């Protein structure tokens, strides 16, 4: 291995580790963990309902919602994402979760976004809560279109067991996908 390839690898690993450390600092780690996460969840839901009003009727039909207020995604060659949020059932926080995602390929930069998973069936919610590490698959339905429109919570959408809304801190996150994202229960 040459010195320059070792330096690039060391730089990439250093960048990823410092990104993870910064993400942890901004995602409720510390003394007031649960109160900070709950406050961010409340603000995220208020923002989502304001920007995408049709998500309110979807929330009313859902058996539970996992709200991830701030996910930081960064990469330099290799990439990753991290965030913390809360699972709400009947508008009450019942558990806290972290989200992680690793990715490869050509990528440089960072972004922050929020997302909400709506569990539309009791079975989907139960499966999520019983899983030691639930991973989002390609079968998720998305409730916000690439044009930024909030889709109606019609029969087609409501029949999906899990529906996702992904939106960026600076607006819509185009081409958003949660595939490969892993959720794990935490104690903040």
Secondary structure, 3 states (H helix, E strand, C coil): CCHHHHHHHHHHHHHHHHHHHHHHHCCCCCCCHHHHHHHHHHHHHHHHHHHCCCHHHHHHHCCEEEEEEEEEEEEECCEEEEEEEEEEECCEEEEEEEEEEEECCCCEEEEEEEEEEEECCHHHHHHHHHCCCEECCCCCEECECCCCCECCCCHHHHHCCEEEEEEECCECCCCCCCCCCEEEEECC
